[in-house]
């Protein structure tokens, strides 16, 4: 029997079931809701059958793991070969405190580090800058100079551990600091591996830790692409992030569409700078949210992989299979964590972990139960890590390569998300590309509309958040939360002052002068930044040097 004949037969049987069984039953036993939707407002049918799936060639549309278009995963054996990299996003206070947390996590079975930096580090200010007051070491670790970075990775072998750094506007500086630490450990650049987020476009869209205007920011990113292609072949030069787009309130399709549109902008900028697509595309990576709607999230990852493969092959004419593979890190959704009944967050994170794993992530961070209230304690971090380990070793979902393939619902949702994401990309193309669309406020306004719709549903009770707008209980004030010592800023400033007094300030001045001159030309700035950090120039000094040349970005306000 042909596939079309089978679909027709199933469709006829479905019509009979719908008329004689389902409709009669629900007329007497009404369903919970009139309109079932995903968390992204997509309608969900009562039942899915073969005709709900695209009728194109199976091999071209779904295919096989490790085979274009990579819908079912980028590795032929996926987790039957090895599990995803288990990371916990961590960093707070001083470098010494964060180093101790990293060693604790590694001792608990974590297989890679993920570094959180404080806000002054993220936006290029030293700890003693007036604007940094009250923020030093609060939401991440404070890094001012190479001395801090040396302490942060003390006794952590950088040739054996993969490190992800959530850093964007100052990504080139932090990468240079990491390289310099590896050098001091005697580790060659070509042996270090990891990722810098380095995604400035989503900062303009959703997060806000930008420094420079788009054009010089894109230059720094392509400088990193070029440098790493030649010098650090194992390094992922960017983690194109949908995570923060989703945290700002986007739908799943918007997360895919806006993220891939940003990816297109980065590829176009790299090509314009003279790079060859197959020389740098294999070092691109992505970062997605793992939200609560489990099956929609699985479909989202599958749709994103397939669409990116098509974009790289058909739009950019990549020849190397690796250039078409979407490798991505996932993090469970911080925006879904509630301050009420914090233990419920353990369950939410478990569901989101399953979504990321069933969707084929290469790396995963699980949020901790108490993160709606404070930075996580060691105990809560351990539970978050154990959640990944239980899914890996006990759930059984890692025994087969793509457990949900063939689900009519998942495949139909994959098609739907891809279709919607393509629509967003086409709209952004029509506006002149991601950068121009951002300056017009397009992505921001679309996300705001989706976020507003979701909040209306929560406030009306249409969307249930357990423990928040239903099933509430009287609770005592939480205790045992992690608190950052207010002495951190004072200690950090003292350390910075001592480094400035001990370093060769003439060498610092010379390297910063050379960097400023290079910034006024078309030179690749990575070698100049590396020269500066090696002589202990600070993050703030390097950023201010570039500010003098590039200026600062002023946000487009969208209402």
C-alpha positions as CSV (number, residue, x, y, z in Angstrom):
1,X,0.0,0.0,0.0
2,X,1.3,3.4,-0.9
3,X,1.8,6.2,1.7
4,X,-1.0,8.2,0.1
5,X,-3.3,5.2,0.2
6,X,-2.5,4.6,3.8
7,X,-3.1,8.2,4.7
8,X,-6.5,8.1,2.9
9,X,-7.5,5.0,4.7
10,X,-6.5,6.4,8.1
11,X,-8.3,9.7,7.3
12,X,-11.5,7.8,6.5
13,X,-11.2,5.8,9.7
14,X,-10.5,9.0,11.7
15,X,-13.6,10.7,10.2
16,X,-15.8,7.8,11.3
17,X,-14.2,7.9,14.8
18,X,-14.6,11.6,15.1
19,X,-18.3,11.6,14.1
20,X,-19.5,8.5,15.8
21,X,-17.3,8.3,18.9
22,X,-15.5,11.5,19.8
23,X,-18.1,14.1,19.1
24,X,-20.9,12.1,20.8
25,X,-18.7,11.5,23.8
26,X,-17.6,15.2,24.3
27,X,-21.2,16.4,23.8
28,X,-22.1,14.4,27.0
29,X,-18.8,14.9,28.7
30,X,-17.5,18.4,28.0
31,X,-13.7,18.8,27.8
32,X,-11.8,21.0,30.3
33,X,-11.4,23.8,27.8
34,X,-13.0,25.0,24.6
35,X,-9.7,25.8,23.0
36,X,-6.5,23.9,24.0
37,X,-3.3,25.8,23.2
38,X,0.4,25.4,23.8
39,X,2.3,27.8,26.0
40,X,3.0,29.7,22.8
41,X,-0.7,30.0,22.0
42,X,-0.7,27.5,19.1
43,X,-4.0,25.5,18.9
44,X,-3.8,21.8,19.8
45,X,-6.1,19.4,18.0
46,X,-7.7,16.5,20.0
47,X,-5.9,13.9,17.9
48,X,-3.1,13.8,15.3
49,X,-2.9,11.4,12.4
50,X,-0.6,10.8,9.4
51,X,-2.3,13.5,7.3
52,X,-1.3,16.2,9.8
53,X,2.3,15.7,8.8
54,X,3.9,17.3,5.7
55,X,3.7,15.0,2.7
56,X,7.2,15.7,1.4
57,X,9.8,13.1,1.0
58,X,10.6,11.5,4.4
59,X,14.3,11.5,3.9
60,X,14.5,15.1,2.9
61,X,12.1,16.4,5.6
62,X,12.8,14.2,8.6
63,X,15.8,12.0,7.6
64,X,18.1,10.2,10.0
65,X,20.4,11.3,12.9
66,X,23.7,12.7,11.8
67,X,22.3,13.2,8.3
68,X,21.0,16.3,6.6
69,X,18.7,18.1,7.5
70,X,19.5,16.9,11.0
71,X,15.9,17.0,12.2
72,X,16.6,13.9,14.4
73,X,19.9,15.0,15.8
74,X,23.4,16.0,14.6
75,X,25.2,12.8,15.8
76,X,24.5,9.4,14.3
77,X,24.3,7.7,17.7
78,X,23.4,10.7,19.9
79,X,23.3,9.7,23.7
80,X,24.0,6.1,22.9
81,X,27.5,7.3,22.3
82,X,27.9,9.8,25.1
83,X,25.6,12.1,27.1
84,X,25.3,15.8,26.7
85,X,27.7,18.0,28.6
86,X,26.3,18.6,32.0
87,X,26.9,22.2,33.0
88,X,25.7,24.4,35.9
89,X,25.8,28.1,35.3
90,X,27.8,29.5,38.3
91,X,29.7,32.5,39.4
92,X,29.3,34.9,42.3
93,X,31.4,37.1,44.6
94,X,35.1,37.0,44.1
95,X,37.1,34.7,41.8
96,X,38.2,32.6,44.8
97,X,34.6,31.9,45.9
98,X,33.5,30.9,42.3
99,X,36.6,28.7,42.0
100,X,35.5,26.8,45.1
101,X,32.0,26.4,43.6
102,X,33.4,25.1,40.3
103,X,35.5,22.5,42.1
104,X,32.5,21.4,44.1
105,X,30.4,21.0,40.9
106,X,33.2,19.0,39.2
107,X,33.4,16.8,42.2
108,X,29.7,16.1,41.9
109,X,30.0,14.9,38.3
110,X,29.6,18.0,36.2
111,X,31.4,17.6,32.9
112,X,31.9,21.3,31.9
113,X,32.0,24.7,33.4
114,X,29.6,27.6,32.7
115,X,30.7,31.0,34.0
116,X,28.4,33.8,35.1
117,X,29.9,37.3,35.3
118,X,28.7,40.2,37.3
119,X,27.1,43.2,35.6
120,X,30.1,45.5,35.7
121,X,32.2,42.8,33.9
122,X,29.4,42.2,31.4
123,X,29.2,45.9,30.4
124,X,32.9,46.8,30.6
125,X,33.4,48.5,33.9
126,X,36.0,47.8,36.6
127,X,34.9,47.1,40.2
128,X,36.0,50.5,41.4
129,X,34.0,52.4,38.8
130,X,31.2,54.6,40.3
131,X,28.7,52.9,38.0
132,X,29.6,49.5,39.5
133,X,28.7,50.4,43.0
134,X,26.4,47.8,44.6
135,X,26.7,45.3,41.7
136,X,30.2,43.8,42.2
137,X,29.9,40.0,42.5
138,X,26.1,40.1,42.7
139,X,24.8,38.2,39.7
140,X,28.1,36.6,38.7
141,X,31.8,36.7,39.4
142,X,33.8,39.9,39.3
143,X,36.6,39.9,36.8
144,X,38.8,42.9,36.5
145,X,42.2,41.6,35.3
146,X,44.1,38.5,34.4
147,X,44.9,38.1,38.1
148,X,41.2,37.4,38.8
149,X,41.0,34.9,35.9
150,X,44.1,33.1,37.2
151,X,42.3,32.6,40.6
152,X,39.0,31.7,38.9
153,X,40.6,28.7,37.1
154,X,43.2,27.8,39.7
155,X,43.9,24.0,39.6
156,X,41.3,23.5,36.9
157,X,43.1,22.0,33.8
158,X,41.9,24.0,30.8
159,X,43.0,21.3,28.4
160,X,40.6,18.8,30.0
161,X,37.6,21.0,30.9
162,X,35.2,22.7,28.4
163,X,34.2,26.2,29.6
164,X,31.2,28.2,28.5
165,X,31.2,31.9,29.3
166,X,28.0,33.9,29.2
167,X,29.5,37.2,28.0
168,X,28.6,39.3,25.1
169,X,29.8,43.0,24.7
170,X,33.1,42.2,26.4
171,X,33.4,38.7,24.9
172,X,36.6,39.4,23.1
173,X,38.3,40.6,26.4
174,X,37.1,37.6,28.4
175,X,38.2,35.2,25.6
176,X,41.6,36.8,25.6
177,X,41.8,36.4,29.4
178,X,40.9,32.7,29.1
179,X,43.6,32.2,26.5
180,X,46.2,34.0,28.7
181,X,45.3,31.8,31.7
182,X,45.7,28.7,29.5
183,X,49.1,30.0,28.4
184,X,50.1,30.4,32.1
185,X,49.0,26.8,32.7
186,X,51.2,25.7,29.7
187,X,48.1,24.7,27.6
188,X,48.4,25.6,23.9
189,X,45.5,27.6,22.4
190,X,44.6,24.8,20.0
191,X,43.9,22.5,23.0
192,X,41.4,24.6,24.8
193,X,37.7,24.1,24.1
194,X,34.5,25.9,25.1
195,X,32.1,28.7,24.1
196,X,31.6,32.4,24.4
197,X,28.1,33.6,24.0
198,X,29.3,36.6,22.0
199,X,25.8,37.3,20.7
200,X,25.3,41.1,20.8
201,X,22.1,41.2,18.6
202,X,20.0,39.5,21.2
203,X,21.3,42.0,23.8
204,X,19.7,44.8,21.7
205,X,16.5,42.7,21.4
206,X,16.0,41.3,24.9
207,X,18.7,41.6,27.5
208,X,20.4,45.0,27.5
209,X,24.1,44.3,28.3
210,X,25.4,46.1,25.3
211,X,28.2,48.7,25.1
212,X,28.9,49.7,21.5
213,X,26.6,50.4,18.5
214,X,25.8,47.5,16.2
215,X,28.4,48.1,13.5
216,X,31.6,48.0,15.7
217,X,30.0,45.2,17.8
218,X,29.6,43.1,14.7
219,X,33.2,43.9,13.8
220,X,34.4,42.5,17.2
221,X,32.4,39.4,16.6
222,X,33.8,38.7,13.1
223,X,37.3,39.5,14.5
224,X,36.7,36.7,17.0
225,X,35.5,34.4,14.2
226,X,38.6,35.0,12.1
227,X,41.0,34.7,15.1
228,X,39.5,31.5,16.4
229,X,39.3,29.9,13.0
230,X,43.1,30.2,12.7
231,X,44.2,29.9,16.4
232,X,41.6,28.0,18.5
233,X,39.9,25.4,16.3
234,X,38.1,23.7,19.2
235,X,36.4,26.9,20.4
236,X,32.8,27.8,19.6
237,X,33.0,31.4,18.6
238,X,29.4,32.3,19.3
239,X,26.4,30.9,21.1
240,X,23.5,32.5,19.1
241,X,21.0,32.9,21.8
242,X,17.3,32.4,21.7
243,X,17.3,31.8,25.5
244,X,17.0,35.4,26.5
245,X,14.5,36.1,23.7
246,X,12.2,33.5,25.2
247,X,12.8,34.8,28.7
248,X,11.6,38.2,27.5
249,X,8.3,36.6,26.6
250,X,8.5,35.3,23.0
251,X,6.7,32.3,21.7
252,X,8.6,29.2,20.6
253,X,8.4,30.1,16.9
254,X,9.6,33.6,17.7
255,X,12.5,32.2,19.6
256,X,13.5,30.1,16.6
257,X,12.8,32.8,14.0
258,X,14.5,35.7,15.7
259,X,17.5,33.6,16.8
260,X,18.1,32.2,13.3
261,X,17.7,35.7,11.8
262,X,20.5,36.9,14.1
263,X,22.5,33.9,13.0
264,X,22.0,34.9,9.4
265,X,23.2,38.4,10.2
266,X,26.4,37.0,11.8
267,X,27.1,34.8,8.9
268,X,26.6,37.6,6.4
269,X,28.9,39.9,8.4
270,X,31.6,37.2,8.5
271,X,31.3,36.6,4.7
272,X,31.5,40.4,4.1
273,X,34.7,40.5,6.1
274,X,36.2,38.0,3.7
275,X,35.8,34.7,5.6
276,X,34.9,31.5,3.8
277,X,31.6,29.9,5.0
278,X,33.1,26.5,5.6
279,X,36.1,27.9,7.5
280,X,34.0,29.4,10.3
281,X,30.5,28.0,10.3
282,X,31.5,24.8,12.0
283,X,32.4,26.9,15.1
284,X,29.0,28.5,15.4
285,X,26.7,27.2,18.2
286,X,23.2,28.1,19.5
287,X,21.6,28.5,22.9
288,X,17.9,27.8,23.5
289,X,15.4,27.9,26.3
290,X,13.9,24.7,27.7
291,X,10.3,25.8,28.6
292,X,7.4,24.0,30.3
293,X,5.4,22.8,27.3
294,X,7.4,19.6,26.8
295,X,6.3,18.4,23.4
296,X,6.2,21.9,21.9
297,X,9.8,22.3,23.1
298,X,10.9,19.1,21.5
299,X,9.4,20.2,18.2
300,X,11.1,23.6,18.5
301,X,14.5,22.0,18.7
302,X,13.8,19.7,15.8
303,X,12.4,22.6,13.7
304,X,15.4,24.9,14.5
305,X,17.9,22.2,13.5
306,X,16.2,21.5,10.2
307,X,15.7,25.1,9.3
308,X,19.3,26.1,10.1
309,X,20.6,23.2,7.9
310,X,18.4,24.5,5.0
311,X,19.6,28.1,5.5
312,X,23.3,27.1,5.5
313,X,22.9,24.8,2.5
314,X,20.4,26.8,0.3
315,X,21.1,30.4,1.3
316,X,24.8,30.3,2.0
317,X,25.8,27.4,-0.2
318,X,27.8,25.7,2.5
319,X,29.5,22.5,1.3
320,X,30.9,21.1,4.6
321,X,28.3,19.0,6.4
322,X,29.6,20.4,9.7
323,X,28.6,23.9,8.6
324,X,25.0,22.8,8.4
325,X,24.8,21.2,11.8
326,X,23.1,23.2,14.6
327,X,24.9,22.4,17.8
328,X,23.1,23.9,20.8
329,X,23.2,24.4,24.5
330,X,20.0,24.5,26.5
331,X,19.1,26.0,29.8
332,X,15.9,25.4,31.7
333,X,13.6,28.4,31.8
334,X,14.4,30.8,34.6
335,X,11.2,32.8,33.8
336,X,9.1,29.8,34.8
337,X,10.5,29.6,38.3
338,X,8.2,30.8,41.1
339,X,9.0,32.4,44.4
340,X,5.9,30.7,45.8
341,X,6.3,27.0,46.7
342,X,9.9,26.8,45.5
343,X,10.0,23.0,45.6
344,X,7.6,23.0,42.7
345,X,10.5,24.4,40.6
346,X,12.3,21.0,41.0
347,X,9.4,19.4,39.0
348,X,9.4,22.2,36.4
349,X,13.1,21.8,35.9
350,X,12.7,18.0,35.5
351,X,10.1,18.5,32.8
352,X,12.3,21.0,31.0
353,X,15.3,18.7,31.3
354,X,13.3,16.0,29.5
355,X,12.3,18.5,26.8
356,X,16.0,19.4,26.1
357,X,17.2,15.8,26.1
358,X,14.3,14.5,24.0
359,X,15.0,17.4,21.6
360,X,18.7,16.4,21.3
361,X,20.7,19.1,23.1
362,X,24.5,18.9,23.2
363,X,24.9,20.7,26.5
364,X,22.5,21.5,29.3
365,X,22.2,23.7,32.4
366,X,19.5,23.1,34.9
367,X,18.2,25.9,37.1
368,X,18.0,25.5,40.9
369,X,14.8,25.5,42.9
370,X,15.6,28.7,44.8
371,X,16.7,30.9,41.9
372,X,13.5,33.0,41.9
373,X,14.7,34.3,45.2
374,X,18.5,34.3,45.2
375,X,21.6,32.8,43.7
376,X,21.5,29.0,44.4
377,X,23.0,27.3,47.4
378,X,25.3,24.2,47.0
379,X,22.4,22.0,48.1
380,X,20.0,23.3,45.4
381,X,22.7,23.2,42.7
382,X,23.3,19.6,43.6
383,X,19.6,18.7,43.2
384,X,19.6,20.5,39.8
385,X,22.6,18.6,38.6
386,X,21.1,15.3,39.9
387,X,18.1,16.0,37.8
388,X,20.2,15.8,34.7
389,X,21.9,12.6,35.9
390,X,18.6,10.9,36.7
391,X,17.3,11.6,33.3
392,X,20.6,10.4,31.8
393,X,21.0,7.2,33.8
394,X,17.6,6.2,35.0
395,X,14.8,7.4,32.7
396,X,15.6,5.2,29.7
397,X,15.0,8.0,27.2
398,X,18.7,8.0,26.2
399,X,18.6,4.4,25.1
400,X,17.3,5.2,21.6
401,X,18.4,8.0,19.4
402,X,15.2,10.0,18.7
403,X,12.4,8.7,21.0
404,X,9.6,11.0,19.8
405,X,10.2,10.8,16.1
406,X,7.1,9.6,14.3
407,X,4.7,11.1,16.9
408,X,2.1,12.7,14.6
409,X,1.7,15.6,17.1
410,X,5.5,16.2,17.4
411,X,6.1,16.0,13.7
412,X,3.1,18.3,12.9
413,X,4.2,20.8,15.6
414,X,7.8,20.7,14.1
415,X,6.3,21.6,10.7
416,X,4.2,24.4,12.2
417,X,7.1,26.0,14.2
418,X,9.3,25.9,11.1
419,X,6.7,27.5,9.0
420,X,6.1,30.3,11.5
421,X,9.8,30.9,12.0
422,X,10.3,31.1,8.2
423,X,7.6,33.8,8.2
424,X,9.5,35.9,10.8
425,X,12.8,35.5,9.0
426,X,11.2,36.6,5.7
427,X,9.7,39.7,7.5
428,X,13.1,40.6,9.0
429,X,14.7,40.1,5.5
430,X,12.1,42.5,4.1
431,X,13.0,45.1,6.8
432,X,16.7,45.0,5.7
433,X,18.0,42.2,8.0
434,X,18.3,41.6,11.7
435,X,20.2,44.8,12.6
436,X,17.8,47.1,10.7
437,X,14.8,45.3,12.2
438,X,16.2,45.7,15.7
439,X,16.7,49.5,15.1
440,X,13.1,49.6,13.9
441,X,12.0,47.8,17.1
442,X,10.3,45.0,15.2
443,X,11.5,42.0,17.2
444,X,11.1,43.9,20.5
445,X,7.5,44.8,19.7
446,X,6.6,41.2,18.7
447,X,8.0,39.9,21.9
448,X,6.2,42.5,24.0
449,X,2.9,41.5,22.4
450,X,3.5,37.8,23.1
451,X,4.6,38.5,26.7
452,X,1.5,40.7,27.3
453,X,-0.8,38.0,26.0
454,X,0.7,35.4,28.3
455,X,0.5,37.7,31.4
456,X,-3.2,38.4,30.6
457,X,-3.9,34.7,30.5
458,X,-2.1,34.2,33.9
459,X,-3.9,37.1,35.5
460,X,-7.3,35.9,34.2
461,X,-6.7,32.4,35.4
462,X,-6.8,31.1,31.8
463,X,-3.2,30.0,32.2
464,X,-2.5,28.1,35.5
465,X,0.8,28.6,37.3
466,X,0.7,26.1,40.2
467,X,1.3,27.7,43.5
468,X,1.1,31.2,42.0
469,X,-2.4,31.8,40.7
470,X,-3.9,28.4,41.8
471,X,-3.3,25.9,44.6
472,X,-1.7,28.6,46.8
473,X,-0.7,28.0,50.4
474,X,0.4,30.1,53.3
475,X,4.2,30.1,53.4
476,X,6.8,31.2,55.9
477,X,9.6,33.5,54.8
478,X,12.3,31.4,53.0
479,X,15.5,30.7,55.0
480,X,18.9,29.4,54.1
481,X,19.3,31.4,50.9
482,X,22.7,32.3,49.5
483,X,23.6,35.9,50.3
484,X,26.6,37.8,48.8
485,X,28.7,39.4,51.4
486,X,28.7,43.2,51.0
487,X,32.5,43.1,51.7
488,X,33.0,41.6,48.2
489,X,33.1,45.0,46.5
490,X,35.6,46.3,49.0
491,X,37.8,43.2,48.7
492,X,37.7,43.3,44.9
493,X,38.6,47.0,44.8
494,X,41.6,46.4,47.1
495,X,42.8,43.6,44.9
496,X,42.4,45.6,41.8
497,X,44.4,48.5,43.3
498,X,47.2,46.2,44.3
499,X,47.4,44.7,40.8
500,X,47.6,48.2,39.3
501,X,50.4,49.1,41.6
502,X,52.4,45.9,40.8
503,X,52.0,45.6,37.1
504,X,54.1,47.4,34.4
505,X,51.9,50.4,33.8
506,X,54.1,51.6,30.9
507,X,53.5,48.3,29.1
508,X,49.7,48.7,29.9
509,X,49.7,52.2,28.4
510,X,51.6,51.0,25.3
511,X,49.2,48.1,24.6
512,X,46.1,50.3,25.1
513,X,47.5,52.9,22.8
514,X,48.2,50.2,20.1
515,X,44.7,48.9,20.6
516,X,43.2,52.4,20.1
517,X,45.1,52.9,16.9
518,X,44.1,49.4,15.6
519,X,40.4,50.2,16.5
520,X,40.6,53.2,14.2
521,X,41.7,50.9,11.3
522,X,40.3,47.7,9.9
523,X,42.8,45.5,11.8
524,X,41.7,42.4,13.7
525,X,41.6,43.5,17.4
526,X,41.9,40.1,19.1
527,X,45.8,40.0,19.1
528,X,45.8,43.6,20.5
529,X,43.3,42.8,23.2
530,X,45.4,39.7,24.1
531,X,48.5,41.8,24.3
532,X,46.7,44.1,26.7
533,X,45.3,41.4,29.1
534,X,48.8,39.7,29.2
535,X,50.2,42.8,30.9
536,X,47.2,43.0,33.3
537,X,45.2,45.8,31.6
538,X,41.7,45.7,33.1
539,X,38.4,44.9,31.5
540,X,37.3,48.5,32.1
541,X,40.5,50.0,30.7
542,X,40.2,48.0,27.5
543,X,36.5,48.7,27.2
544,X,37.0,52.4,27.7
545,X,39.7,52.5,25.1
546,X,37.2,51.0,22.6
547,X,34.5,53.4,23.8
548,X,36.7,56.3,22.8
549,X,36.7,55.0,19.2
550,X,33.3,53.3,18.9
551,X,31.1,55.3,21.1
552,X,28.1,53.8,23.0
553,X,24.8,52.4,21.9
554,X,21.6,54.2,22.8
555,X,18.5,52.0,23.0
556,X,15.6,52.3,20.6
557,X,12.6,52.6,23.0
558,X,9.6,50.6,21.8
559,X,6.2,51.2,23.4
